[in-house]
Amino acid sequence: MDFLMSGLAACGACVFTNPLEVVKTRMQLQGELQAPGTYQRHYRNVFHAFITIGRVDGLAALQKGLAPALLYQFLMNGIRLGTYGLAEAGGYLHTAEGTHSPARSAAAGAMAGIMGAYLGSPIYMVKTHLQAQAASEIAVGHQYKHQGMFQALTEIGQKHGLVGLWRGALGGLPRVIVGSSTQLCTFSSTKDLLSQWEIFPPESWKLALVAAMVSGIAVVLAMAPFDVACTRLYNQPTDAQGKNRVPKFSATSCSASAPSLGTKDVGIMKGQTGHQLFKVTQAPGWSPILLGTQS
């Protein structure tokens, strides 16, 4: 039941946050492998990106990739939050004295995130491709021209097999390890701290809401560089053998070589504003809030 409820709640949030994902993806792909000042900035900030996409591509474009986004959220967060919830219910996240262990929470969050993200990697790749697709005058990154999620998965599978479907999966794991461990650990720690201070009633939804907001901010600050690298890895063009044409083989190498990603100091933090708004709604405590239950 934990797996099902977590997945459904994440899907509910995804309907409202998918436009932010579209904006984030395009801002992260903007200026890829180009020196600062040598490319046209179609998207100056998150608000300008919303207006530009709506004006040129149409308002419906703000929901591009919604189908794979919903499926990915169901798989990813159903497994991730469900597994973490089982670990918490089993007492594995607390010490022998009964106190919350941040280290155990971080480890459990990382392992749960790895399982969910790896299984959902093909869906995430197609989601990135679809969200990057735009009219030529505002296009950024490689344009795959997919017609939909199933067509994209079928085409990639037929051309490149299972290896092609899971292309970029290993490179995206650092993103998930950092993000999931930070998010779940911060959420649990904040919730325990607020409970100790007795600011809200023990079963109040406000307790989970505040903890979710704090963990959302923390995870964005920690994960943004890896998220930029992951987006660009998934969206890179491939050759006839299904290999990336650009020799960037891991999120770590991409993060370490920020100038080649198209920026100097802030390139690896691209799309952070939109990402922060998105991740606040993906924290574990947000699930029961969306479902109208107490946490």
TORKOL-4160 file (C-alpha; in steps of 0.2 Angstrom, whole numbers, padded with zeros to 4 digits, m for minus):
295
<pt num="1" X="0000" Y="0000" Z="0000"/>
<pt num="2" X="0014" Y="0012" Z="0004"/>
<pt num="3" X="0021" Y="0009" Z="m0014"/>
<pt num="4" X="0004" Y="0013" Z="m0022"/>
<pt num="5" X="0000" Y="0028" Z="m0011"/>
<pt num="6" X="0018" Y="0035" Z="m0014"/>
<pt num="7" X="0017" Y="0033" Z="m0033"/>
<pt num="8" X="m0001" Y="0040" Z="m0034"/>
<pt num="9" X="0003" Y="0055" Z="m0024"/>
<pt num="10" X="0019" Y="0059" Z="m0034"/>
<pt num="11" X="0008" Y="0058" Z="m0050"/>
<pt num="12" X="m0004" Y="0070" Z="m0043"/>
<pt num="13" X="0010" Y="0082" Z="m0040"/>
<pt num="14" X="0017" Y="0079" Z="m0057"/>
<pt num="15" X="0002" Y="0086" Z="m0066"/>
<pt num="16" X="0005" Y="0103" Z="m0058"/>
<pt num="17" X="0024" Y="0103" Z="m0058"/>
<pt num="18" X="0027" Y="0096" Z="m0076"/>
<pt num="19" X="0027" Y="0113" Z="m0084"/>
<pt num="20" X="0042" Y="0118" Z="m0072"/>
<pt num="21" X="0051" Y="0102" Z="m0078"/>
<pt num="22" X="0049" Y="0108" Z="m0096"/>
<pt num="23" X="0056" Y="0125" Z="m0092"/>
<pt num="24" X="0070" Y="0117" Z="m0081"/>
<pt num="25" X="0075" Y="0105" Z="m0095"/>
<pt num="26" X="0076" Y="0118" Z="m0108"/>
<pt num="27" X="0086" Y="0130" Z="m0097"/>
<pt num="28" X="0098" Y="0116" Z="m0093"/>
<pt num="29" X="0101" Y="0112" Z="m0111"/>
<pt num="30" X="0103" Y="0130" Z="m0116"/>
<pt num="31" X="0121" Y="0134" Z="m0121"/>
<pt num="32" X="0126" Y="0116" Z="m0121"/>
<pt num="33" X="0145" Y="0115" Z="m0125"/>
<pt num="34" X="0145" Y="0133" Z="m0130"/>
<pt num="35" X="0156" Y="0146" Z="m0122"/>
<pt num="36" X="0147" Y="0160" Z="m0113"/>
<pt num="37" X="0141" Y="0174" Z="m0124"/>
<pt num="38" X="0142" Y="0164" Z="m0140"/>
<pt num="39" X="0124" Y="0158" Z="m0141"/>
<pt num="40" X="0107" Y="0166" Z="m0141"/>
<pt num="41" X="0098" Y="0165" Z="m0124"/>
<pt num="42" X="0080" Y="0160" Z="m0128"/>
<pt num="43" X="0076" Y="0158" Z="m0110"/>
<pt num="44" X="0082" Y="0172" Z="m0098"/>
<pt num="45" X="0074" Y="0165" Z="m0082"/>
<pt num="46" X="0060" Y="0154" Z="m0077"/>
<pt num="47" X="0046" Y="0167" Z="m0079"/>
<pt num="48" X="0053" Y="0172" Z="m0097"/>
<pt num="49" X="0054" Y="0154" Z="m0101"/>
<pt num="50" X="0036" Y="0151" Z="m0097"/>
<pt num="51" X="0030" Y="0166" Z="m0108"/>
<pt num="52" X="0042" Y="0161" Z="m0122"/>
<pt num="53" X="0036" Y="0143" Z="m0123"/>
<pt num="54" X="0018" Y="0148" Z="m0121"/>
<pt num="55" X="0019" Y="0161" Z="m0135"/>
<pt num="56" X="0030" Y="0151" Z="m0148"/>
<pt num="57" X="0025" Y="0133" Z="m0144"/>
<pt num="58" X="0008" Y="0135" Z="m0137"/>
<pt num="59" X="0002" Y="0133" Z="m0120"/>
<pt num="60" X="0000" Y="0114" Z="m0122"/>
<pt num="61" X="0019" Y="0113" Z="m0124"/>
<pt num="62" X="0021" Y="0117" Z="m0106"/>
<pt num="63" X="0014" Y="0099" Z="m0103"/>
<pt num="64" X="0026" Y="0091" Z="m0115"/>
<pt num="65" X="0032" Y="0074" Z="m0109"/>
<pt num="66" X="0017" Y="0072" Z="m0096"/>
<pt num="67" X="0014" Y="0054" Z="m0100"/>
<pt num="68" X="0032" Y="0048" Z="m0097"/>
<pt num="69" X="0033" Y="0060" Z="m0082"/>
<pt num="70" X="0018" Y="0052" Z="m0074"/>
<pt num="71" X="0024" Y="0035" Z="m0077"/>
<pt num="72" X="0042" Y="0039" Z="m0070"/>
<pt num="73" X="0035" Y="0047" Z="m0055"/>
<pt num="74" X="0024" Y="0032" Z="m0051"/>
<pt num="75" X="0039" Y="0020" Z="m0053"/>
<pt num="76" X="0052" Y="0031" Z="m0045"/>
<pt num="77" X="0043" Y="0038" Z="m0030"/>
<pt num="78" X="0032" Y="0022" Z="m0028"/>
<pt num="79" X="0048" Y="0012" Z="m0026"/>
<pt num="80" X="0059" Y="0026" Z="m0017"/>
<pt num="81" X="0046" Y="0032" Z="m0005"/>
<pt num="82" X="0038" Y="0015" Z="m0002"/>
<pt num="83" X="0055" Y="0007" Z="0002"/>
<pt num="84" X="0060" Y="0021" Z="0013"/>
<pt num="85" X="0044" Y="0020" Z="0022"/>
<pt num="86" X="0046" Y="0002" Z="0026"/>
<pt num="87" X="0064" Y="0005" Z="0032"/>
<pt num="88" X="0057" Y="0019" Z="0044"/>
<pt num="89" X="0042" Y="0008" Z="0050"/>
<pt num="90" X="0054" Y="m0006" Z="0053"/>
<pt num="91" X="0065" Y="0005" Z="0065"/>
<pt num="92" X="0080" Y="0004" Z="0054"/>
<pt num="93" X="0083" Y="0023" Z="0053"/>
<pt num="94" X="0085" Y="0024" Z="0072"/>
<pt num="95" X="0099" Y="0020" Z="0084"/>
<pt num="96" X="0098" Y="0008" Z="0098"/>
<pt num="97" X="0093" Y="0023" Z="0109"/>
<pt num="98" X="0078" Y="0027" Z="0098"/>
<pt num="99" X="0085" Y="0043" Z="0091"/>
<pt num="100" X="0084" Y="0047" Z="0072"/>
<pt num="101" X="0101" Y="0043" Z="0063"/>
<pt num="102" X="0104" Y="0055" Z="0049"/>
<pt num="103" X="0118" Y="0043" Z="0042"/>
<pt num="104" X="0106" Y="0028" Z="0041"/>
<pt num="105" X="0092" Y="0039" Z="0033"/>
<pt num="106" X="0105" Y="0045" Z="0020"/>
<pt num="107" X="0110" Y="0028" Z="0016"/>
<pt num="108" X="0092" Y="0021" Z="0015"/>
<pt num="109" X="0087" Y="0036" Z="0004"/>
<pt num="110" X="0101" Y="0033" Z="m0008"/>
<pt num="111" X="0098" Y="0014" Z="m0010"/>
<pt num="112" X="0079" Y="0017" Z="m0012"/>
<pt num="113" X="0083" Y="0031" Z="m0025"/>
<pt num="114" X="0095" Y="0020" Z="m0035"/>
<pt num="115" X="0082" Y="0006" Z="m0037"/>
<pt num="116" X="0068" Y="0018" Z="m0042"/>
<pt num="117" X="0079" Y="0028" Z="m0054"/>
<pt num="118" X="0088" Y="0014" Z="m0063"/>
<pt num="119" X="0071" Y="0005" Z="m0066"/>
<pt num="120" X="0063" Y="0021" Z="m0073"/>
<pt num="121" X="0078" Y="0027" Z="m0082"/>
<pt num="122" X="0071" Y="0023" Z="m0100"/>
<pt num="123" X="0056" Y="0033" Z="m0096"/>
<pt num="124" X="0066" Y="0047" Z="m0089"/>
<pt num="125" X="0076" Y="0048" Z="m0105"/>
<pt num="126" X="0061" Y="0049" Z="m0116"/>
<pt num="127" X="0053" Y="0062" Z="m0105"/>
<pt num="128" X="0069" Y="0073" Z="m0107"/>
<pt num="129" X="0068" Y="0070" Z="m0126"/>
<pt num="130" X="0050" Y="0076" Z="m0127"/>
<pt num="131" X="0052" Y="0090" Z="m0115"/>
<pt num="132" X="0067" Y="0097" Z="m0125"/>
<pt num="133" X="0057" Y="0097" Z="m0142"/>
<pt num="134" X="0053" Y="0114" Z="m0147"/>
<pt num="135" X="0050" Y="0125" Z="m0162"/>
<pt num="136" X="0066" Y="0129" Z="m0172"/>
<pt num="137" X="0067" Y="0147" Z="m0166"/>
<pt num="138" X="0068" Y="0143" Z="m0148"/>
<pt num="139" X="0075" Y="0125" Z="m0149"/>
<pt num="140" X="0089" Y="0121" Z="m0137"/>
<pt num="141" X="0099" Y="0105" Z="m0136"/>
<pt num="142" X="0097" Y="0090" Z="m0148"/>
<pt num="143" X="0080" Y="0088" Z="m0156"/>
<pt num="144" X="0074" Y="0070" Z="m0157"/>
<pt num="145" X="0057" Y="0073" Z="m0165"/>
<pt num="146" X="0048" Y="0059" Z="m0156"/>
<pt num="147" X="0029" Y="0057" Z="m0158"/>
<pt num="148" X="0025" Y="0051" Z="m0141"/>
<pt num="149" X="0032" Y="0040" Z="m0127"/>
<pt num="150" X="0028" Y="0023" Z="m0134"/>
<pt num="151" X="0034" Y="0027" Z="m0151"/>
<pt num="152" X="0050" Y="0034" Z="m0144"/>
<pt num="153" X="0053" Y="0018" Z="m0133"/>
<pt num="154" X="0049" Y="0007" Z="m0147"/>
<pt num="155" X="0060" Y="0016" Z="m0159"/>
<pt num="156" X="0075" Y="0016" Z="m0147"/>
<pt num="157" X="0072" Y="m0002" Z="m0142"/>
<pt num="158" X="0072" Y="m0008" Z="m0160"/>
<pt num="159" X="0087" Y="0002" Z="m0165"/>
<pt num="160" X="0098" Y="0000" Z="m0150"/>
<pt num="161" X="0091" Y="m0014" Z="m0139"/>
<pt num="162" X="0090" Y="m0014" Z="m0120"/>
<pt num="163" X="0107" Y="m0005" Z="m0119"/>
<pt num="164" X="0100" Y="0010" Z="m0129"/>
<pt num="165" X="0085" Y="0011" Z="m0118"/>
<pt num="166" X="0096" Y="0012" Z="m0102"/>
<pt num="167" X="0108" Y="0024" Z="m0110"/>
<pt num="168" X="0114" Y="0037" Z="m0097"/>
<pt num="169" X="0107" Y="0027" Z="m0083"/>
<pt num="170" X="0124" Y="0025" Z="m0074"/>
<pt num="171" X="0128" Y="0043" Z="m0077"/>
<pt num="172" X="0112" Y="0048" Z="m0069"/>
<pt num="173" X="0115" Y="0038" Z="m0053"/>
<pt num="174" X="0125" Y="0051" Z="m0044"/>
<pt num="175" X="0110" Y="0063" Z="m0046"/>
<pt num="176" X="0099" Y="0051" Z="m0038"/>
<pt num="177" X="0111" Y="0046" Z="m0024"/>
<pt num="178" X="0114" Y="0064" Z="m0019"/>
<pt num="179" X="0096" Y="0070" Z="m0021"/>
<pt num="180" X="0087" Y="0055" Z="m0013"/>
<pt num="181" X="0098" Y="0054" Z="0002"/>
<pt num="182" X="0098" Y="0073" Z="0005"/>
<pt num="183" X="0079" Y="0074" Z="0003"/>
<pt num="184" X="0074" Y="0059" Z="0013"/>
<pt num="185" X="0087" Y="0062" Z="0027"/>
<pt num="186" X="0083" Y="0081" Z="0028"/>
<pt num="187" X="0064" Y="0078" Z="0028"/>
<pt num="188" X="0065" Y="0065" Z="0043"/>
<pt num="189" X="0078" Y="0076" Z="0053"/>
<pt num="190" X="0067" Y="0091" Z="0051"/>
<pt num="191" X="0051" Y="0082" Z="0055"/>
<pt num="192" X="0059" Y="0075" Z="0071"/>
<pt num="193" X="0066" Y="0092" Z="0076"/>
<pt num="194" X="0049" Y="0101" Z="0074"/>
<pt num="195" X="0041" Y="0087" Z="0084"/>
<pt num="196" X="0053" Y="0089" Z="0098"/>
<pt num="197" X="0050" Y="0108" Z="0098"/>
<pt num="198" X="0031" Y="0104" Z="0098"/>
<pt num="199" X="0028" Y="0118" Z="0086"/>
<pt num="200" X="0014" Y="0108" Z="0078"/>
<pt num="201" X="0003" Y="0094" Z="0084"/>
<pt num="202" X="0011" Y="0077" Z="0081"/>
<pt num="203" X="m0001" Y="0072" Z="0067"/>
<pt num="204" X="m0003" Y="0089" Z="0059"/>
<pt num="205" X="m0001" Y="0090" Z="0040"/>
<pt num="206" X="0008" Y="0106" Z="0044"/>
<pt num="207" X="0022" Y="0097" Z="0051"/>
<pt num="208" X="0025" Y="0087" Z="0035"/>
<pt num="209" X="0022" Y="0102" Z="0024"/>
<pt num="210" X="0036" Y="0112" Z="0033"/>
<pt num="211" X="0048" Y="0097" Z="0033"/>
<pt num="212" X="0044" Y="0094" Z="0014"/>
<pt num="213" X="0048" Y="0113" Z="0010"/>
<pt num="214" X="0065" Y="0112" Z="0020"/>
<pt num="215" X="0070" Y="0096" Z="0012"/>
<pt num="216" X="0065" Y="0102" Z="m0005"/>
<pt num="217" X="0077" Y="0117" Z="m0004"/>
<pt num="218" X="0091" Y="0106" Z="0003"/>
<pt num="219" X="0089" Y="0093" Z="m0011"/>
<pt num="220" X="0090" Y="0106" Z="m0025"/>
<pt num="221" X="0105" Y="0115" Z="m0019"/>
<pt num="222" X="0114" Y="0098" Z="m0017"/>
<pt num="223" X="0107" Y="0090" Z="m0034"/>
<pt num="224" X="0107" Y="0104" Z="m0046"/>
<pt num="225" X="0124" Y="0101" Z="m0054"/>
<pt num="226" X="0121" Y="0083" Z="m0056"/>
<pt num="227" X="0104" Y="0086" Z="m0063"/>
<pt num="228" X="0111" Y="0097" Z="m0077"/>
<pt num="229" X="0124" Y="0084" Z="m0081"/>
<pt num="230" X="0110" Y="0071" Z="m0081"/>
<pt num="231" X="0099" Y="0080" Z="m0093"/>
<pt num="232" X="0112" Y="0083" Z="m0105"/>
<pt num="233" X="0118" Y="0065" Z="m0105"/>
<pt num="234" X="0101" Y="0059" Z="m0108"/>
<pt num="235" X="0098" Y="0071" Z="m0122"/>
<pt num="236" X="0114" Y="0069" Z="m0132"/>
<pt num="237" X="0113" Y="0063" Z="m0150"/>
<pt num="238" X="0119" Y="0045" Z="m0154"/>
<pt num="239" X="0128" Y="0037" Z="m0168"/>
<pt num="240" X="0122" Y="0021" Z="m0177"/>
<pt num="241" X="0128" Y="0010" Z="m0163"/>
<pt num="242" X="0118" Y="0020" Z="m0150"/>
<pt num="243" X="0133" Y="0028" Z="m0142"/>
<pt num="244" X="0134" Y="0046" Z="m0137"/>
<pt num="245" X="0142" Y="0057" Z="m0151"/>
<pt num="246" X="0149" Y="0069" Z="m0137"/>
<pt num="247" X="0162" Y="0060" Z="m0126"/>
<pt num="248" X="0154" Y="0064" Z="m0109"/>
<pt num="249" X="0152" Y="0047" Z="m0101"/>
<pt num="250" X="0147" Y="0051" Z="m0083"/>
<pt num="251" X="0138" Y="0064" Z="m0073"/>
<pt num="252" X="0154" Y="0067" Z="m0062"/>
<pt num="253" X="0165" Y="0071" Z="m0078"/>
<pt num="254" X="0151" Y="0083" Z="m0084"/>
<pt num="255" X="0150" Y="0092" Z="m0067"/>
<pt num="256" X="0169" Y="0093" Z="m0066"/>
<pt num="257" X="0170" Y="0101" Z="m0083"/>
<pt num="258" X="0158" Y="0115" Z="m0081"/>
<pt num="259" X="0166" Y="0127" Z="m0095"/>
<pt num="260" X="0163" Y="0113" Z="m0108"/>
<pt num="261" X="0145" Y="0112" Z="m0103"/>
<pt num="262" X="0143" Y="0130" Z="m0109"/>
<pt num="263" X="0146" Y="0140" Z="m0094"/>
<pt num="264" X="0160" Y="0144" Z="m0081"/>
<pt num="265" X="0154" Y="0147" Z="m0064"/>
<pt num="266" X="0135" Y="0144" Z="m0064"/>
<pt num="267" X="0132" Y="0132" Z="m0079"/>
<pt num="268" X="0130" Y="0117" Z="m0067"/>
<pt num="269" X="0117" Y="0126" Z="m0057"/>
<pt num="270" X="0106" Y="0130" Z="m0073"/>
<pt num="271" X="0087" Y="0129" Z="m0071"/>
<pt num="272" X="0089" Y="0129" Z="m0052"/>
<pt num="273" X="0074" Y="0140" Z="m0049"/>
<pt num="274" X="0062" Y="0129" Z="m0058"/>
<pt num="275" X="0070" Y="0114" Z="m0051"/>
<pt num="276" X="0068" Y="0121" Z="m0033"/>
<pt num="277" X="0049" Y="0124" Z="m0036"/>
<pt num="278" X="0047" Y="0107" Z="m0043"/>
<pt num="279" X="0057" Y="0097" Z="m0029"/>
<pt num="280" X="0047" Y="0105" Z="m0015"/>
<pt num="281" X="0032" Y="0095" Z="m0021"/>
<pt num="282" X="0041" Y="0079" Z="m0023"/>
<pt num="283" X="0047" Y="0078" Z="m0005"/>
<pt num="284" X="0040" Y="0063" Z="0005"/>
<pt num="285" X="0029" Y="0073" Z="0016"/>
<pt num="286" X="0020" Y="0080" Z="0001"/>
<pt num="287" X="0012" Y="0064" Z="m0003"/>
<pt num="288" X="0000" Y="0063" Z="0012"/>
<pt num="289" X="m0004" Y="0081" Z="0010"/>
<pt num="290" X="m0010" Y="0079" Z="m0008"/>
<pt num="291" X="m0020" Y="0064" Z="m0003"/>
<pt num="292" X="m0029" Y="0074" Z="0011"/>
<pt num="293" X="m0022" Y="0063" Z="0025"/>
<pt num="294" X="m0011" Y="0066" Z="0040"/>
<pt num="295" X="0007" Y="0061" Z="0041"/>
